Amino acid sequence: MRRMKTNLLIAAMILATSATASAGGQSGSIGVGVERQINGEAGGVSANYDAGQFHVGGFFSFSDSDGDNNHFFSLGGRFFYHLHQTAMSDFGAGLGLGIASLPDPTMADPGNRATHLFIEPSVQIRVFVASNVALSFTAGLVLGALDANGFSFDGQGIGLGAGNGTIGLPTASAGVHYYFF
């Protein structure tokens, strides 16, 4: 009888101190990871803030190869309002905005630079493979402005590599974020 009371006491203590298990999309969490825009050109290291009903984030990338005036820079952000949520996923609609500065792709003037602006009205699915690790997949329109003139209807998929940044070529990348709560 004494052993049964001890076991019941231990079980009661475990239940009293345990928290309810929760999965991704937790309000107030911050995620760090990588993501690219649908256009395949802009994107990089990113951070997201999940507010529960929506998430917002930004990205940054920079590279500089040997030689003069050949560095690449991109900066941008995204906002997605969650239209539907489950314990392990969400589906949102929103907008991405990204800017990339790169050497003139025509190479007509090596000292000249191109500035590409991408506006992407889109939808996004986030799947939480663990309670705080999310994979994201995005599809929508790509509207190019400034030196990136054009239009595309495209999406991201899982794979290696990416399109060459030209509007209309498909990308092969997916975003991933680790959330802290």
Steps between C-alpha positions, in 0.01 A plus 500: 500500500786736586662435159170579320473834689858586399430418133179705505684793658773485235240480219311796647821708519588419137152595380499820705834620363453403136387755243257443220681400183474759228612508140619776270349833424519595866418866558798711603766264365799607291644275229838515331589320179524548125251576224489629145241693313307324225715675237803298618729801506425687823516322836746377757540479877166591655308563819125466556270620777187291550213698654254209492252627242781615267877482458740760365866470413798630312809369324848618408780368280837630383781349294816648347713300258849594380511803275354848489132590532375139499334479841140386546262633767134423573263617770128451545204401709176302505164513674252210510157505664398150610173405331501151654703333777541154645728377777777421250446739206354825378390646168542873446453766236725802482765700325875483455722790401868461410776706346824370350807695387728318259749564219338597171388166354555624143867566584486796262668715764695313773464800732122511462266332752144373471237542771219244493182558700261206543143528627342163573132464597493135609376216721717297733471164675710446811537142624643446848709183486572548872335733750745778413634415151303617197540434129333762279379473141388810308316557171366814335564782258838663441490859383839642398571872522796734449758296302304174548220560254258215457232276643487138614257257665722256686572318826765342715555128530741274683833433334856614450608804306282782373397680188745753360300797626339574165130562537302203376752226581390270783685488828586188694525602863302494821521708816580353840481670841582400858264672747591599855226521763 
